[in-house]
């Protein structure tokens, strides 16, 4: 299966986020992400607004929940996202509270674990027991330089663990190739699409590149 393409909308305003999507990006990408920056800047209402505008599109609420799992998940789940992110540094009780809140609301939302910094494969197995079997491996936006061999080896190892593996951070048309041969669930691109002269053209170019590498 080829990886899906997700646009990370890390804009400061909903108006700018919608501008990025206009012109065809919304049709081209598989998943629309209400980014941490957008939710932090405009509030949880953006998830609901995006859902109203795109009722049938896969939607991510990326707020990297770290604590107060029930309340934080609840406020984002009002927008019925398909995916909701939790950060790996969170207490496992917080992770469980997020998963329980999804269940209590009878939603099909999937909790994704955002991998930053220190975590272990032992913890990964514990997260799976809690009900989280989708991880997002980050190359930090604040990191200078591209993906390192160490990070790519980690992606490969994660792919051997019977979970969905999504990758993000500084991914462009040129760097998609780095993940060749790996069963990646989704490639997230923010700046490389948002800052392109023609975002729709760039999103299409990236989508075509994914098909060239993984097949259709
Ligand atoms: C940061 C994020 C970013 O949205 C994601 O990593 C995309 O980054 P880039 O703009 O480098 O493609 O989750 O918190």
Boltz pocket constraint, residues with backbone or C-beta under 6 A from the ligand:
constraints:
  - pocket:
      binder: B
      contacts: [[A, 8], [A, 9], [A, 10], [A, 35], [A, 36], [A, 62], [A, 138], [A, 139], [A, 141], [A, 168], [A, 169], [A, 170], [A, 171], [A, 188], [A, 189], [A, 190], [A, 191], [A, 192]]
      max_distance: 6.0
